[in-house]
Amino acid sequence: MNIWKYILKRLLMVVPTLFGVSLLVFFIIHLIPGDPAQVMLYPKGTPEEIEALRHKLGLDKPLAIQYLDWIIGAVHLDLGTSVFSGEPVVTEIFRRFPATIELTLGALLIAVLVGIPLGVIAARKRNTLIDYSCITFSLLGVSIPVFWLGLMLIFIFAATLDWLPVSGRITMGLSLENITGFYLLDALLTGNFKALGDVSRHLILPSISLATIPLALIVRVTRSSMLDVLSQDYIRTAKAKGLPGQRIIFRHALKNALIPVITVIGIQVGSMMGGAILTEAVFSWPGIGTLIIDAIYNRDYPLIQGVVFIIALIMIIINLLVDIIYAYIDPRIRY
């Protein structure tokens, strides 16, 4: 099958998945006990104000009509209006989204650049002290809670050693022109290297905290996949031909071992966006995580619904990209 036909097939499969996600997101929010309008206006809302808010949110319509209105709005990038701020939900989300993406990419970079090499080294040094050390490291990484690790990093590197900042994305009072919302990119575009260094320092601790669990999983999966590939006949043949060990590892073994690793990386990107809620709370990082916490605290149901839907949409897109990368690495998957 041609790669473009494969991509088109995967794109068509996204449509029913997205429809199912929209149903789940909408009806789970609406199955929460109680009247959302009454909860939002509690304790000072009068019956007239509650009824007016119900009408504004469309809660006085049949549930099927509410869903139809919401899905039509979502298609046109209209996810409603935040009850708390009065701004469109899409505006609220995309104002905070660059911070979460920047944090997730920083954590992903650490997890991949450290995790894959450690997994390869552990596989090559099987049943040695190096291998056991990598396994122990991965077990610790999976076991340590993100919020506890974040607090320990703050205590050691910020409060005690004073090497890195405690919280936020940039030092208060430091000017940076906001172009894209991605502070690293904005600092590069404007040539503001002082801000670039400051933003990078703010990103280090939360990225390490968020990267720990994905890094540990990548180490374990890479090691397991490499051990499986290194036991294959074609690897023994390559060794018998006298090919250099580095060439066997990186040209023949690693590429074939990457498919399960890519699966884990794709899944972990979505998990990191969910896990970023805890990390952002610990480091006061102004992203989607703190936004949804504020929305839950303020009983802002349209905003909660919009954030959950956008995160689910991103997960679907990530899975699609992972499938496409599969097909590129291993053409057999296209058939």
N, C-alpha and C positions, 0 to 999 in steps of 0.2 A: 504493500500500500504506500502511495506517495505521502511524504511527510505533511503536505498541505491538506490532503484528504483526512489524514489522521487528526490534525489540529481542528478541522471543521467538524469532524465527528465528536471530538471532545467538547467543542463549543456548544454544539446542539444538546449535549447531555447536561450542560450547565443550566439550561432554561428550567427543566422540571425540578432540579435541585434547588435553584433559587426560589421557585414558587413554593416548594415545601418549607424552606427556611422562613419565608415571609409569613406563611400560615402559622408556623410554630411561634415565631416572635410575637405576632399580633395576638394570638389567642392565649398564650401564656401570660402576657401582660394583662389581658382583660379577664383572666380567670382569678386574679388576685382578689381575695375577699374585700368587700367594702366598696363604697362609692368613691372613685378617685377624686372627683370634684370636692366632696366633703372632706376627704383627707387632706387635699391641698390647701383648703381654706381653714382647716381646724387650727385654733378653737374659736376664732372670731367671726367665721362666715355666717351670714344670715341666710335664711332659706332662699331669699331672692337672689343673693350673690351666688349661692351654690347652683341654683337653676340656670343663672346666666352663664356660669362657667361650663356647666354641662352642655348648654347649647353651643357655646363657643368651641368646645372640644368635639362636638358632634356626638356626645354620649347619649343624647335623647333619640338617636336614630337606631334602627335595628342593627344587630351586630354584623350581619352580612353586608349591609350598606356601608357601615363604618369601615369594614375591611376593604371593600371596593374603593371607597374614597381614598383610603390610605395607600393602597397599592398603586392607584393612578397617580397620586401625588409623588410616590417614591420613584416611579418611572420618569417623572419630570423633575427629579431631585428636590422634591418638596416633602419633607418628613414632618411637617407641622411646625408649630411655634412653641418655644420653651415657655412654660407657665411662669417660671421664676424670673427669667431675664427679659422676656418679651421679644427675644430675637429668634429668627428662624433656626430650627434645629441644625440644619446643614451648616449654617454660618458658625454656630457654636462648635460643632464637631471639627470642621476644617480649620478653625482657629487654633485648636489644641492638637490636631492630628500630627503636624510636623514634629512636635516634641516627642510624641510616642514613637513615630517612625525613626527618628534620629537615635533614640535610646535603643530601640529594637535592633537597628542595623549595627550599632556599636557593640551590643551584646553578641549578635550573630557573628560579627567579624572576629571577636575574641574566641567564641566557641569553635568556629571552623578552623581558624589559623592555629589554634592550640590543640583542639580535639583530634583532627585527622592525623597530624604528625605523631601525636602520642599513641594513637591507635595503631599506626603502621609500625612504630618502634616496638610497641608491646608484642605485636604479632611476630616480628622478626626475632625478638629476644624472648621467645616463649619459654615459660617455666624458669625464668631467671629473676634475679632481684629487681631488675628494671620492669619486667612484666608484672610482678607482684605489686610493685610500687604504683604502677599505672592503674591496676585493678582497684587497689585500696583508695587511690585518689578519686576514681570514678564513683566508688561506693559512698565516699564522704560527700562528694558533690551532689549526689541524688538525695542523700539523707538530711543534709543541712537545710533548714527552712530559710527561704529567701529573706523574710523580714528580719530574722535573727542575724543572718550573715550581714545584711545591710547595716544593722545597728552596730555590729562588731567592727565593720570597716570604718564607720563614722567615728567610733570610739578610738580606734588605733590610729588611723591615718589623718583624721581631721581634728579630733579633740585633743589627742595626746601628742602626736608628732607634728601637727599643724602643717602637713604637706599638701593637703588637698582641701577644697571647700566642703562645707557640710551639706549644703542643699542648694536647690535652684538650678537654673540653666546658665546664668551669667551674674557676675557681681553687680549689686545695685550701684547705680551711678555711672557705670561704664556704658558708653554710647555705642549702639550698633544699629545701622539702618536695616529695618525689617523689609526684605524684598520677597523672599519665598516662605519665610517662617522656619526654615532650616538654618539654625544659627551658624553652623559650620560653613555651610554653603554661602550664606549672606556675608560672613566675614571674609571669605575668599573673593567673592564677587566685588566687594567694596575695597579690598586690599587692606582691611583693618586687622593687621596681624596681632595686635595687642588683644583685641577681642577674640581672635581665633585661638590664641593660647589660653585665654581665660575660659572660653566655652569648652575647649578640650579638657581642661582640668576638671571642670564641673561634670563632664560626661564619664570620667574614669570610674569612680566608685559605683554609681548606679549600673553602669554597663557590666562591671565585674560581678556585681550581685545578681543581676538578671541572667548572666551567661553561665552561671555555675551548673545548673541542672542540665541545660542543653549540652554543655561541654562534656559533662560526665557521660551522658547518653551517647554522644558522638564517639567518644573514646571507646566505649564498650562495643558499639555496633561496628565501628571500623576494624577493631581488633578481631571480632568474630568473623566478619566478612573476609578480611585478609587471610585469616587462618584457613578458611574454606577454599579460597582461590589458590593459595600457595600449595594446597594438597592436590591440585588438579594435574592431569597428565601433561598438558601443554607447558606447565611451569617446569615439570621435571625434564621435559624435552629441551626446553630453553637452557636449563642448567647443564644438561648433558652436552649441548652444543658449545658450552663454554662462554655463554653470554655473561657480561658483567652483572653483578648482583643489583647494582643501582638501576640498570636498564630493565632487568626483569621485574623489579618492584614497581617502577614508575611508568614503564611503557606497557607492560603486559598485565601485571597483577592489579595495580591500583585502579585502573580504569574499569575493569570488570567488577571490582569490589565496591565501586561507588554507588551502584543503584540502591541498595538498602540504606546506605549512608544519606543519599539525597532524600529518600523517603523520610528519614528521621529529621533531617534539617528542615524539610517542608512542614512537617507536623509541628516542630519546635518553634518555627516562626510564629505560627498561630498561638501556640502555648505561651510564647514570650509576650505577645500582645495582651493575653489574659493575665499572665503573671506580672505584667508591668503595673497592674493596679496596686499590688502590694509594694513594689519597688518605688513607684511614684509617690505613694503615701509616706514611705519612710524618708525619702530624699526630697520631699516637697517639690516634685517634678511636675510642672504644669502641663500634663498631657491628658490623654483620654481616660486614664485610670482615675485621676483626681476629679475629672469632670463627671464620671459616672457615680463616684462616691458622693459628690455634691448633689447630683440629681436624685439619688436615692434618699439622701438626707432631707432634701426639699420636696420629696414626693412629686418630682417633675416627670410624670409618666411619658409624655411625648419625647422628652430628651432621652430617657432610659431606653425606650423602644427604638429610637433612631440610632443610638450608639450600638446597641446589641445587633441591630440589622446591618450596620456598616461593618462591624467586626466579622459577622458571619459572611458577608459578601467578600471581604478580603480573604477569608479562609478559603472560600470557593475559588477565588482567583489564584491563590497560592497553589492549591491542589492542581489546578489546570496547568500552571507553569511547571510544576513538578512532573506531570505526565508528559509534557512536551520535551522536557530535558531527558526523561527516560528514553523517549523515542529517538532522540538525537544520539545518546550514548550507546543504546542497544537497539539497532534496527529491527530485531526480531519482535519487539513489543508492538510494532505498528501492525502486525498481522493478526 
